[in-house]
Amino acid sequence: MGRVRQTYARKESFPPITQAYTKVSQVVRETGLLERTPWFYILVATAITLGFAGAITGFVLLGDSWFQLLIAAALGILFTQVAFLSHEAAHRTILKSGRANDMLGLIIGNGIVGMSRDWWGSKHTRHHANPNRVSKDPDIEVDTIRFLEVDAEKVSGPMSLITRHQGWLFFPLLTLEGLNLHFLAFRHVLNFRHEVKDRWLEIGLLTLRFALVLTPVFLFLPLGMAFAFIGVQMAVFGIYMGAAFAPNHKGMPIIDADAKLDFFTKQVRTSRNISGGWWATWLMGGLNYQIEHHLFPSMPRPHLAQAREIVIEHCKTLGVPYTETTLIKSYGIVIRYLNDVGLAARDPFECGIVAKFRNKGSLTS
């Protein structure tokens, strides 16, 4: 059975639509959907605070018990919910002042979630500017997972076993994503070869965060249970983060580095929405409205659903495909896509000489 070749969208695939974004943006502004919603974020922050209070209370009352792993899982969920708020603060969605949003993102991102605001901001800004664009979107660059066939083809040896089955391994690998995000945060802020805004404040908040999280766990729980607690908490955090972000672009068109596209077409065609309404919005922190989020990054979470109706109507008028599917189907799409890309990896058990002559034969046939 032949594998599906990865296609790259070129200029002729996405004809430019002049003033498409200007028109839809004007409608959105006139509707008031870019106005701040402080009441909503106060409610969300209150709910999360109560969640942490409950988890801390449960931790104290349970004591030396393996039921503590339930508290660890709850903390993984709560940290992810705070990460959603940090993400919105980075887009200057929550507060009116840009500096106030930056400080909020720094405090809750570094001080609660354990991620570097400077690292995340730089990476995420580049992603928003060029989603799924080769050599410009950091979210499709080489990692443990290969998102492009050209990168998968370069893999050899034991690593190719992972790459060739990376679709099926994607969610199991996410159990390590929390640890990876914490590692990247410290590596970034401790790298003095490049500039980091508020470096020492970031270092201080990260250090304080891990001291407050790790000290009571290892102080009040047996050593084995303490490691299990941290392992479950970070595994849930990693899976939840990956499960929320993965459906948004993986399996959507890949854009050539030299393709010239208008902003509206680029953002809509490379993004995928998740249906489900209010429950999906709470579960994914608004990332279920990925198309609207990419078109209007500073739009508050409660307004995304209404913006969706405007964007859908605009897409129908322009003939631009609007992609939306269920959460479960999106995971199936991601797994199939990653498996298809992974098939480009070299078989670790294949003889190099045989492969060389086989490739020559395929070129001359």
N, C-alpha and C positions, 0 to 999 in steps of 0.2 A: 504494500500500500504506500503510494508516494506521499511525501510530506508536503504540507502547504508552504509555498515560498513566501517569505515576508516581502510585502510590497511597500514602496516608499512613494508618498504623494509628491508629485512635482507640480510645477506651476500650472500645467495644462489640466491637472486633475481638479484643482481648486481655483476656478476662475475668480478673479477679484471682484468684489461687489462694492462699488464706490459709495461712500457715505452710509453704509449699512449700520455701522455701530453708532454713528452720530445720531441717526434717527431713533433707534431704539433707546439710546441713552437719554435723549430728550424726553421721551415718553416716561421713562422711569423717574427722571428728576421731577417732572411735572406732577407725577403721582405721589411724590414724597417718600419714595421707598429708600432713599439714601439717608433719611433723617435718623438720628440716634434713638435707641430704645433703652434708656437706662433702667427702666422698670423691669424689663425682661432679664437683663444681666444681673440685677440685684436678686431676683428670684432664683436664677440658676446658681449664683454664688451662695445664696442661703441654703439651697438644697444640698450643694456639695459640702458646705461647712457642717451641716447636720449629719451628712453621711460620714465625714471624718470623725465627728464627735461620737457617733455610734460605733464606728470601728475601733476607736481608742478605748471606749468603754468596754466593748466586747473583749478586747485584748487583755484588759486589766482583770475582768471578771473570770475569763476562761483559765488564765494561769497556764500551768504546765499541762496542756491538752493538745492532742492532734487536731481538735476542732479549730485550733488557731489557723490552720491552713485556709479555712473559710474566710477568716479575717484578712489573710494575705491576698486572697482572690478579690475580695471587696476593695482592698487598697489599690490593686492593679487597675480596677475599673475606675475608681475615683481619681487616680493620677492621670488616666487617659482623659477623663472629663475635664480636668484642669488643663491638660494639654490643648484641648479644643478651645478653651478660653484664651490660652496663651497665643494660639494660632490667630484668633480673631483680634487680639490686642496688637499683634504684629502687623495686621492689615489696617490698624487704626479704626476698628469697627466699634469698640465699646465706649470709649470716652471721646470728648470733643477735641481735646488737645493732642497733637501728634506726640509731643514729649511725654504727656501723661500716659498715653497708650504704650509708648516704648518702655517707660518705667514699670507699668503694670505687667507687661510681657516679661520684663527682666525678673521681677520679683516672683511671679508665679511660675514662670518657665524654668528659671534656674533654681529658685528657692523651694519650690514644691515638686515640680516634675523631675528636675535633675537634668535638664537639657540646656545647652548654651544658646542664649538668644541671638548672639552675633553669628554663630555658625548656622543656626536654622534660618535666620533672616536672609543671609546672603544666598544660601542654597535655594530657599523657597522663592525668592524674588526672581532668580534666574529661571526657575521652573515656570513661573507665571508668565514671564516674558516670551518663552519659547517652549510650550508644552509639547512633548513628544518630537522635538526637533533634534535630529542627529547632531552631535558634538556641541549642542547648546543647552539641552535640558539635562541637569545633573541627575534627575530621577531615572534616566535610562542609561546612565553610565555603568561601566563594568563594576560589578560587586560580586558577592557569592552567586547571585542570580544574574544571568545574562539576558538582557531584554532585546538584543539585536542579533540577528543571525551572523552578521559579520564578526561579532565578538564571540559568539558560541563556536564558530568555526576555528578559532585560534586556540581553543581549550584542548589540552591533551593530558594523558596520564590519569591518575586517580580522580582529579577534579572533574574530568569529563563524565564520570559516572554520576556525579551530582547534577551536572548540567543537562545530561540526556534525560534525566527524570525530574528536572527542577519544578515542573508543574505540580507533580504529586508531593514533592518535598517542600513546596513553598510555605504552607501553613506550619508544618513541623519546624522549619527553620525560623519562623517568626517567634518561636519561644526564646530565641537568643537575641531578638531585635532590641529588647529593652536594655540588655547588657551592652549591646553595640552602641545605642544612642548615648548611654552614660559615658562609655569609653570615648566616643567622638567628642563629647562635650569637654571632657578634661583635656584631651589631646589638643583641641582647638585653643582653649584659653591658656594652656601652658606652653604653646608654641610661640616663643618670643621673636620669631623671625618675621612674623606678619603682625599688622596692627589689629587690635581688638578693642572696640569701643567699650569703655567701662570695664576693662580687663580685671582689675583687682576686685571690683564689686561682684563681677561674675564668679571669680574664684572663691570669694568669701561666701557668697550665697550657695554655691555648689557644695562647698565644704560643710557649711552649717546644715544644709539639707540632709546630707548623708550621715552626719553625726546624729541628727535628731531621729532619723529613720533606723539606723543600724544599732545605735547604743542600747535602746530599750529591748530590742529583739535579742541581742546576744547577752544582755545583762540578766534578763528574766526568763529566758527559755533555755533548755538544754542545748548543747552545741549542735547536735544532729537536727533537732527540731528547728533551731534558729536558721540553719542553712536551708532546710526545706521551706521554711517560711519565706525567706528572701527569694528562693528559686521560684516558688509559686507566684509570688507577687510580681516578679519581673517577667515571668513567662506570660501571665495574664495581660500585663501591660503591653508587652511586645506583640502578642497576638491581636489584642484589641486595636492597637495603633495601626498595625499592618492591615487588619481586616477593614478598617475604616478608610484608609487611604488607597489601598490596592484597586478597588473597583472603578476608580475615577478615570483612569487613562489607559491602563494595561489592556491591550487587545484592540485599542483604537488606532486609527491610521498613524503611521510614522512619517514624519515630514523630512524631506531632504534638507541638508544644511543650506543649500543655495536656492531653495524655493522661495518665491516672493508671494506672500499671502496677505490679504487684508485682515485686520485684527478680529473682526466678527467671525469670519469663516474659520480662521485658525483656532480660535478658542472653542467654538461650538463643535467643529468636526473632530477635535481631538479629545473631547470630554464626554463622559457618560453619567447620566443621572440615575439615581436609584429611587424607584417608586416606593410608596408606603405612607406618605404623608407625615403626620406629626410624630408617630413612633420612630420612623426612620430618622427624622430630624434630631430627636433626642439621642437616639442610639449613635448617630454618626456626627453629632455636633454641627449639623448643617451641611456637611460634606456630601450629603445625598443630592443636594442641588449644585452639583459641581459645575454645570454649564453656567448657571447664573453667578456662581461665586467667581468664576474666571472672567466673566464679563464685567462684574461689579464687585471687586475684591473687598471694598470697604462697606458693602451692604450688610446691615444687621441681620442676624439669623432669622428673626420672625418675619422679615419682609421677602425672603427668598421664594416662598411659595407663590406669592402674588406676582413677583417678577417672572416666575416660570410661565405663567399664562401669557404675559406680554411677549416673552421671547419665543414661545411656541408659535404664536400668531405671526410674529415677524419672520420666523423661519419658513412658515407655510407660504407667505407672500413672496419670499426670495427664492424658494425652492432649495433651501439648505436643510439637509437631514438633521433631525433632532433625535438623539439616542437616549432612550430611557428603558430600563429593565428592572426586574426584581433583584433583591440582594443575592438570593441563592443562584439565580441564573448568571449574575455578574461574576460570582466566584467560579462557576463552570467555565465561563469565557476566559477568565484569567488563567485558570489551570490549563485549558487547551492551548491557549496562546503560548504560554511558557514552555509547554511540552513540545509544541511545533518548533519554536526557536531552538530549544535544547537539542533537537535531533540533528542540528548542524554540527554539534560537537563530535570530535573524532572518537571512534570506538577505542577504548584503552587496550583492548585485546587484539586489535587489528594490526597486522604486520605492516610496518611503514613502507617496505619495498613494494608489497602487493598493492597497497593503497595508491602509491605513486603511479604504477603502471595502469591501475584501474582508472585513475583520473585522466591519464593521457588518452586512454581508449575512449572515454566518454567525450573528450574534446574533439576527437577526430571522427567520431561516428556520425 
